[in-house]
Amino acid sequence: MRIGFVSRGTLRAFKEGNAPCDGERADLLLFGFDGVGEVSYEKELKGESDFFADVALLSKSGKNVVISGCITDTRGIKRKSAVVAEKGKLLGVSDMLHALDGDIGCGAALKIYDTEQGKMGVVVAEDLFFAENAEALSRCGCDFIVCPFGRVTDGLQSVLLRAYAFRCGLPVLLCAQGYCMLAEPTGELVFASPKSPVFFELKNRKEYHLVETRKRVCFPSQR
């Protein structure tokens, strides 16, 4: 799977510039929160804006999967979200589940998107700080996780990416403002770059191992 990271500039600028030629060669195109900006559901439904249509059209022209971080506005309630489209079809919008210190609204559910590249889990922004999200997506059968993020301020994000990839046994991709990276199930950070757009070829291997444990517990007899 060839992955394209766009960590600088908007999705429209990417689409209108020279970059779409490269974008068409990506199986999955991941934007950070600069990609779409703020989206009002009300304006989208009334046809006064077409940000979601831009994401869908870019995925149609590239015949690929496109994910972009954004701020969604539902009648004044704003959330950090990620919009997902594949080959011209809008697959859905995932919201950040954990609102830190009440500065923004929170969503209600994790989502796994069944794409041609595999089952894709989405972790939005600061949800990266909560390990249960990656764990739940892994247990529900996703093949890889993508994370649109804001600004990377230190090495914490790379440590978490490596930990989740190793713990959950799947690749974890992050696209932030001006930086992107990817960790594999070995726990290694195999790719990181400040360039934009930039591309990486991922060989997604599925490995399964038998893990046994012993625990002291008393179950009722089965008779």
N, C-alpha and C positions, 0 to 999 in steps of 0.2 A: 504494500500500500504506500503510495507516494503522498506525503503530507506537505501542504503548504501553510506556512505561518505568516500572517500579516500583522505585525505588531505596531506598525505606524501608519497613520492616515486612515481615511474613511473607506468604507466599502464602495461608495460611488466613485471616489477618486481612483481606486484600484480598478474598477470596472471601466472607467472612461480613459484611463491611461494606457500605457504599453504593457502593464503587468498581466492583463487577462490572457495574453498569449502563453505566459508561463502557468497561469492559473488553470488553463484548460488541460494541462498535463498533470494536474494534481487530482488524486482520488478523493482527498479530503482537504478542505480549505478552512483554516481556523483563524478568526479575527479576535482581537481583544475588545475592550469596551470603547475604543475609538471607532470601531467599525460602523456602527449604526447610530450611536448617540442615544437621545431620549425619544421614546415612541409613545404616543397617546393612542390607546385602544379606540377611544371615541373618534378621533380624527381618521384613524385607519379604516374604521367601519363606514364612516361617512364619505370616504374617498378623498379627504382633504390632505392626506399624506400617503406615501406608498413605500415606506421603509421595508416592510415585510416583503412586498413585491420585489424590491431590489434584491433581497437575499435569494428569493425563489428564482428570479430571472438569471442571477449569476450562476446558480447551481444548474440551471437549464443550459446555459451557454457552455459551461464547463463539463456538463454531464457528470457531475460529482456531488459530494455532500458539502454543504457550506454551513458553518456555525459562526455566529457573531454574538458577542456580549452586547447588552444594551440596558438602558433604564426604561422600564415600562411604567406608564401612568394610567391607572384605572380610577378615573374620577377623583384625582388628587392623591390617591394612594400610590406611592412610587416604590418599585421593587427593582433589585438587580436581577437581570434575567439573561437568558441565552435563547436566541431564535435558531431553529434548525430547519434546513430545507435540503431536498435531494432531487436532482434532475427536474427542476421546475415545480416541485410540489412542496408546500410548506408542511413539515411533519409535526411541528408543535413549538411550544415555548416552555422552557424550564425556568423556575424561579429559585432564587436563593432562599434556603429554608431558615437560616439563622440570622436574624437582624441584630447586629451588635449595638448595644446601648440605645436602641430605639431610634437610630438616625434614619431608618428606612423600613418599609414594610417587609414582611416575610411571606414566603410561599407555603404550600401545603403538602407537596408530594415530590418524590424522586421519579424520574422518568428514564426508561431505556428505549432507545430508538433502534428499530430493526432496519438496518441499511444494507446495501450491497457489500459494504466493507466489513460487515459484522454487526453484532449488537453493541451499540454505543451508549455508554452511560455519561451523563453530564453533571458535573459539579460546578456550581456557579460561584465565582469570586471567593468571599471569605468562608463559604462552606468547606473550603479546603482545610480549614483549621479544625474540622470536626470529623474524626476518623470514622465514625459510624456511617457516614454517607458512602465513602468508598467501599467499606465492608458490606453494606447492604446491596450496593450495585453489583459487587462481585458475587455475592450469594444468589442474586437473582439472575445470574447468567450472562452478564455483559462481557464483551471481549476486550474492550479498552475504554478508558475514561478520558474525556476532554474537559479542560477547565479554562474558560475565559476569565482573566483576572485583571485587576486594576494596575497598580504600580508595585513592582517588586522592590522592597526597601532593604532587604538583607538576604542572608542565605537560608532563612527559615523555609521559604517555599521549596527550594531545591531539596532540602532535607526531608520535608513531608512527601514530596513526589517520590523520592527514592524509597521511603518507608512504606508508602501505600502500594507502590508497584511490587515490592518484595512481599509484603504482608498479604496482598490480595492476589498476587500471581498474574498480573496483567499490566500492559503498558499504560502510563499516565502522561497525558500531554497538557502543557500549559502555554497559553499565549497571553502575555501581559503587555503593559504599555512600554514599548521599546525593548522588549526582551521575550524570548521564548525558550522552552526546554522540554525534554522528553526523557522519562525514566523507564527502564525495562524491568521485567520481573526478577532479574538477577540483583536488583537493588542499585544498579549503576545508572548514573546520569550520562546517557550515551550521546546526547545532543543538547547544545545550548548556544544561543547566538543573539546578538543585538541587531543583526541585519534584518531588513524587511523589504520585500518578501524574501523568504528563504525556504528551501525545500529539503526534505529528509525522507529517505526510503526506509520504511519499517517492515521488517519481517515478523509478523505476529505469529508466534509459535504457541500452541496450546499444550501445556503439560499438566498431567494429573498424577498425583502421588497419594498413596494410602497413608493416612495419618491416624495412628491409634493412640488412645490415652486411657488411663485407668483412674477411676474416681470412686471414692467411698460413698455409697448411697444404698438405701434400702427401698426396693420397689415392692409393691404388693404382689403376692404370689398369683400367677396366672393359672387359674383352674377352670 
